[in-house]
Amino acid sequence: MKVTQRNKLVSILGGLGMSIGLFAPLAAHADMVSDAQAEKTFTWYVAMTPDEAKGISEEFMKRYPKIQVKYVVMRANQIPIRISTEQRAGRFEVDVVSSSAWQVSALAPFGALQTYVPPEAKNLIPQAVDKNGQWFGEYILTIPIAYNTKTLAAQKLKPPTSYEDLAKPEYKGKFSIETTDTEWFHVMVKSAGPDLMKKIAANGPVFNDGHTTTLNGLIAGEFPISLGTYGYKAFASAKKDHYPIGLLNAKPTVAEWQLVALVKNAPHPNAGKLFENWLLSKEIQTFVQDKYGRTPSRLDVPSEKGILDPAKDPVVYSDPKDAAGYADYANDFNSTFHINGQ
């Protein structure tokens, strides 16, 4: 199903690519705040929970009360299709987009994003910075091996210590795969090799659609181990909600990005620039980590070590530009794990 959505997006964006090119950087303004205040408002398309979007918007409006945030929450795979469809119709309604990396970066080659390098970009992890200045890592999303200690104990199993363990007979049918995790699969193939993925696929994984659904199933004891749960959510389930959830940052620990970008022909470009820069600031990266458990992308805001410890965890960051090969990677994922009838 996701391949079909991707092909639809490529088709739409291909049409755009025939008529629009990459745009030069917006002119720098002497007073970003006053220029943004003159526009009074901006629109933000975002893939996150409504509570998070609301809380972040309200925090911005506390800081800049003369500017109203109009946020629209969508699923990640809905955002690029909506933006490209609007632009193809000559409607430019959104200013800033925040979503998973491959959904945002897929828009860049077709001129759907605007070039703008926020001043705060200099403080980001290098992998979070697009060399073309069109997108920036807003948060890090790790995908560890997560497990339910209570369920494992009931089934007389020990927690896994590596991905290789999940190819062993005792773990057959005991772990879950998230069926849309093409990005995770691609990084794993590049880092750990296709043979390991085939061995894991042959060991009877349980399938779930959606990272939240997968985490809920893990908590409920539907399966003892998950390969499709975001680290920050699993950590919060253990620390705040006191569920018996453990995390293992095995080799490799896949780390994906939530990106933020300014959209082409943004109707409120100065307010959008201010907001994007603010999202990447130390103040807000700290706020979002403390309030929502998100893992920061800044060099000077330490991550929660229970989620990610760069000094010891074998992190491999997904490259947003790999989105260009999504259809092929999705086919490989589906055929390896026999998803969607393959």
C-alpha positions as CSV (number, residue, x, y, z in Angstrom):
1,M,0.0,0.0,0.0
2,K,2.8,2.4,0.9
3,V,4.5,1.7,-2.4
4,T,1.4,2.8,-4.2
5,Q,1.3,6.0,-2.1
6,R,4.9,6.7,-2.9
7,N,4.4,6.1,-6.7
8,K,1.4,8.5,-6.6
9,L,3.7,11.1,-4.9
10,V,6.5,10.6,-7.4
11,S,4.0,11.0,-10.2
12,I,2.6,14.3,-8.8
13,L,6.1,15.7,-8.0
14,G,7.4,14.7,-11.4
15,G,4.8,17.0,-12.9
16,L,6.0,19.7,-10.7
17,G,9.6,19.1,-11.6
18,M,8.8,20.0,-15.2
19,S,7.7,23.5,-14.4
20,I,9.5,24.6,-11.3
21,G,13.2,24.6,-10.2
22,L,15.1,25.1,-7.0
23,F,14.8,28.5,-5.6
24,A,17.6,30.7,-4.4
25,P,17.9,31.4,-0.6
26,L,15.5,34.0,0.7
27,A,17.1,37.3,1.4
28,A,18.4,37.8,4.9
29,H,16.4,40.3,7.0
30,A,17.9,42.6,9.5
31,D,15.1,42.1,12.0
32,M,13.6,38.6,11.7
33,V,11.2,39.1,14.6
34,S,9.7,42.4,13.4
35,D,9.3,41.1,9.8
36,A,7.6,38.0,11.2
37,Q,5.3,40.0,13.4
38,A,4.2,42.1,10.4
39,E,2.9,38.9,8.8
40,K,0.9,38.1,12.0
41,T,0.4,34.4,11.3
42,F,1.7,31.3,9.5
43,T,0.6,27.7,8.8
44,W,2.5,24.6,10.0
45,Y,1.8,21.1,8.6
46,V,3.1,18.7,11.2
47,A,3.2,14.9,11.8
48,M,3.1,14.5,15.6
49,T,0.4,14.1,18.2
50,P,-2.2,16.9,18.5
51,D,-1.1,17.5,22.1
52,E,2.5,18.0,21.0
53,A,1.6,20.3,18.1
54,K,-0.7,22.3,20.4
55,G,1.8,22.6,23.2
56,I,4.7,23.7,20.9
57,S,2.4,26.2,19.1
58,E,1.3,27.7,22.4
59,E,4.9,27.9,23.6
60,F,5.8,29.9,20.5
61,M,2.8,32.2,20.9
62,K,3.9,32.9,24.5
63,R,7.2,33.9,23.2
64,Y,5.8,35.8,20.2
65,P,2.2,36.9,21.1
66,K,1.8,39.0,18.0
67,I,2.1,35.9,15.7
68,Q,-0.6,33.2,15.5
69,V,0.3,29.6,14.7
70,K,-2.2,27.7,12.6
71,Y,-1.1,24.0,12.9
72,V,-2.6,21.2,10.9
73,V,-1.8,17.7,12.2
74,M,-1.6,14.8,9.6
75,R,0.0,11.4,9.3
76,A,3.5,11.6,7.9
77,N,2.6,10.0,4.5
78,Q,-0.2,12.5,4.0
79,I,1.9,15.6,4.2
80,P,4.0,15.4,0.9
81,I,1.0,14.4,-1.1
82,R,-1.0,17.4,0.2
83,I,1.8,19.9,-0.3
84,S,2.5,18.7,-3.8
85,T,-1.2,18.6,-4.8
86,E,-1.7,22.2,-3.5
87,Q,1.4,23.5,-5.3
88,R,0.4,21.8,-8.5
89,A,-2.9,23.6,-8.3
90,G,-1.1,26.9,-7.7
91,R,-2.2,27.1,-4.1
92,F,0.5,28.0,-1.6
93,E,-1.1,27.6,1.8
94,V,1.6,26.2,4.1
95,D,4.7,27.9,5.4
96,V,6.6,25.3,7.5
97,V,6.5,21.5,7.5
98,S,7.6,19.1,10.2
99,S,7.5,15.3,9.4
100,S,9.5,12.2,9.1
101,A,12.7,12.6,7.1
102,W,11.9,10.7,3.9
103,Q,8.5,12.4,3.6
104,V,10.1,15.9,3.7
105,S,13.2,15.2,1.8
106,A,11.3,13.7,-1.1
107,L,9.9,17.1,-1.8
108,A,13.2,18.8,-2.2
109,P,14.3,17.6,-5.6
110,F,11.1,18.8,-7.1
111,G,11.4,22.4,-5.9
112,A,8.6,22.1,-3.3
113,L,10.9,23.4,-0.5
114,Q,12.5,26.8,-0.1
115,T,16.2,27.2,0.6
116,Y,16.8,28.8,4.0
117,V,19.6,28.1,6.5
118,P,18.4,29.1,10.0
119,P,21.1,30.7,12.2
120,E,20.6,27.9,14.8
121,A,21.6,25.3,12.2
122,K,25.3,25.8,13.1
123,N,24.5,24.1,16.5
124,L,23.0,20.9,15.1
125,I,24.5,17.4,14.8
126,P,26.2,17.4,11.3
127,Q,23.9,14.7,9.9
128,A,21.0,16.9,10.7
129,V,22.0,19.6,8.2
130,D,21.1,19.4,4.6
131,K,24.1,20.6,2.5
132,N,21.6,22.3,0.1
133,G,20.0,24.2,3.0
134,Q,16.4,22.9,2.5
135,W,15.7,20.8,5.5
136,F,17.1,20.3,9.1
137,G,16.8,17.6,11.7
138,E,14.3,18.7,14.3
139,Y,14.4,15.6,16.5
140,I,16.1,12.2,16.5
141,L,14.0,9.0,16.4
142,T,15.8,5.9,17.5
143,I,14.4,2.4,16.8
144,P,15.9,0.1,19.4
145,I,15.1,-3.5,20.2
146,A,12.3,-3.0,22.8
147,Y,11.1,-5.8,25.0
148,N,8.5,-6.6,27.7
149,T,10.4,-8.1,30.6
150,K,7.2,-9.6,32.2
151,T,6.2,-11.3,29.0
152,L,9.7,-12.6,28.4
153,A,9.8,-14.1,31.9
154,A,6.5,-15.7,31.5
155,Q,7.8,-17.4,28.3
156,K,11.1,-18.3,30.0
157,L,13.1,-16.2,27.6
158,K,16.0,-13.9,28.3
159,P,16.1,-10.4,26.8
160,P,17.9,-10.4,23.4
161,T,21.4,-9.0,23.4
162,S,21.7,-8.5,19.6
163,Y,19.8,-8.6,16.3
164,E,21.5,-11.9,15.7
165,D,19.6,-13.4,18.6
166,L,16.3,-12.8,16.8
167,A,17.4,-15.4,14.2
168,K,17.7,-18.1,16.9
169,P,15.0,-20.8,17.2
170,E,14.0,-19.8,20.8
171,Y,12.8,-16.4,19.5
172,K,10.8,-17.7,16.6
173,G,7.5,-15.8,16.4
174,K,8.4,-13.8,19.5
175,F,9.1,-10.4,18.0
176,S,7.2,-7.8,16.0
177,I,8.1,-5.9,12.8
178,E,6.4,-2.6,11.8
179,T,5.2,-3.1,8.2
180,T,5.9,0.4,7.0
181,D,9.5,0.6,8.4
182,T,11.2,0.8,5.0
183,E,13.6,3.4,6.3
184,W,14.6,1.2,9.2
185,F,15.0,-1.8,6.9
186,H,17.2,0.1,4.4
187,V,19.6,1.3,7.2
188,M,19.7,-2.3,8.6
189,V,20.5,-3.7,5.2
190,K,23.3,-1.2,4.6
191,S,24.7,-1.6,8.1
192,A,24.1,-5.2,9.0
193,G,23.7,-6.8,5.6
194,P,20.8,-8.5,3.8
195,D,21.6,-12.0,5.0
196,L,20.8,-11.0,8.6
197,M,17.5,-9.5,7.5
198,K,16.6,-12.7,5.7
199,K,17.4,-14.8,8.8
200,I,15.2,-12.5,11.0
201,A,12.4,-12.6,8.4
202,A,12.5,-16.4,8.3
203,N,12.0,-16.6,12.1
204,G,8.3,-15.9,12.1
205,P,7.9,-12.2,13.1
206,V,4.5,-10.8,14.1
207,F,3.5,-7.8,11.9
208,N,1.9,-4.5,13.0
209,D,1.0,-1.3,11.2
210,G,2.1,1.8,13.0
211,H,4.8,2.5,15.7
212,T,2.2,3.3,18.3
213,T,0.2,0.2,17.6
214,T,3.3,-1.8,17.9
215,L,4.2,-0.3,21.2
216,N,0.7,-0.9,22.5
217,G,0.9,-4.5,21.5
218,L,4.3,-4.9,23.3
219,I,2.9,-3.3,26.5
220,A,-0.2,-5.6,26.3
221,G,2.0,-8.7,26.0
222,E,0.9,-9.7,22.5
223,F,4.5,-10.4,21.8
224,P,7.6,-10.0,24.0
225,I,9.9,-8.2,21.6
226,S,9.6,-5.3,19.1
227,L,11.7,-4.0,16.3
228,G,9.3,-1.2,15.4
229,T,9.0,1.0,18.4
230,Y,10.5,4.5,18.8
231,G,13.0,4.7,21.6
232,Y,11.6,7.8,23.3
233,K,8.1,6.4,23.5
234,A,9.3,3.0,24.8
235,F,11.5,4.8,27.4
236,A,8.5,7.0,28.5
237,S,6.4,3.9,28.9
238,A,8.9,2.4,31.3
239,K,9.9,5.6,33.2
240,K,6.6,7.5,33.4
241,D,4.0,4.9,33.0
242,H,5.9,2.1,34.8
243,Y,5.3,-0.6,32.2
244,P,7.9,-3.5,32.2
245,I,9.6,-2.2,29.0
246,G,13.3,-2.5,28.4
247,L,15.4,-1.1,25.5
248,L,18.5,-2.4,23.8
249,N,20.5,-0.1,21.5
250,A,22.0,-3.0,19.5
251,K,24.5,-2.8,16.7
252,P,23.4,-0.9,14.7
253,T,21.0,1.4,16.5
254,V,19.0,3.0,13.7
255,A,18.3,6.7,14.1
256,E,15.9,8.5,11.9
257,W,15.0,12.2,11.7
258,Q,12.0,14.3,12.1
259,L,12.8,17.2,9.7
260,V,11.6,20.8,9.5
261,A,11.6,22.8,6.3
262,L,10.3,26.0,4.9
263,V,7.9,25.4,2.0
264,K,8.3,27.0,-1.4
265,N,6.3,30.2,-2.0
266,A,5.4,30.3,1.7
267,P,2.7,33.0,2.1
268,H,4.3,34.1,5.4
269,P,8.0,33.4,4.9
270,N,9.4,35.6,7.6
271,A,7.1,34.1,10.3
272,G,8.0,30.6,8.9
273,K,11.7,31.4,9.1
274,L,11.4,32.6,12.7
275,F,9.4,29.5,13.7
276,E,11.9,27.1,12.1
277,N,14.8,28.8,13.7
278,W,13.0,28.8,17.1
279,L,12.3,25.1,16.8
280,L,16.0,24.4,16.4
281,S,17.0,26.7,19.3
282,K,18.5,25.4,22.5
283,E,15.5,26.8,24.5
284,I,12.9,24.8,22.6
285,Q,15.0,21.7,22.0
286,T,15.3,21.5,25.8
287,F,11.6,22.3,26.3
288,V,10.5,19.6,23.9
289,Q,12.8,17.0,25.4
290,D,11.7,17.8,29.0
291,K,7.9,18.0,28.2
292,Y,7.5,15.4,25.4
293,G,10.6,13.2,25.7
294,R,11.8,14.0,22.2
295,T,15.5,13.4,21.5
296,P,17.2,16.7,20.5
297,S,19.3,17.3,17.4
298,R,21.5,19.9,18.9
299,L,25.2,19.4,19.9
300,D,24.7,21.3,23.1
301,V,21.5,19.6,24.4
302,P,22.4,16.2,25.8
303,S,20.0,13.4,25.0
304,E,18.5,11.2,27.7
305,K,21.0,8.4,28.0
306,G,18.3,5.9,28.6
307,I,17.2,6.6,25.0
308,L,20.5,7.4,23.3
309,D,24.0,7.7,24.5
310,P,26.2,8.8,21.5
311,A,29.3,8.0,23.5
312,K,28.5,4.3,23.6
313,D,25.6,3.5,21.4
314,P,26.4,2.3,17.9
315,V,24.2,4.8,16.1
316,V,23.7,4.8,12.4
317,Y,21.8,7.8,11.1
318,S,19.5,7.3,8.2
319,D,20.2,9.6,5.2
320,P,17.1,11.6,4.3
321,K,18.4,11.8,0.7
322,D,17.9,8.0,0.4
323,A,14.2,8.7,0.1
324,A,14.8,8.9,-3.7
325,G,15.1,5.1,-3.8
326,Y,12.0,4.5,-1.6
327,A,10.0,2.4,-4.1
328,D,12.9,-0.1,-4.5
329,Y,13.7,-0.3,-0.8
330,A,10.0,-0.9,-0.1
331,N,9.9,-3.7,-2.6
332,D,13.0,-5.3,-1.0
333,F,11.4,-4.9,2.5
334,N,8.1,-6.4,1.4
335,S,9.7,-9.3,-0.4
336,T,12.2,-10.1,2.4
337,F,9.5,-10.2,5.0
338,H,6.7,-11.3,2.7
339,I,4.6,-8.3,3.4
340,N,1.5,-7.4,1.2
341,G,1.5,-10.9,-0.2
342,Q,5.0,-10.8,-1.6
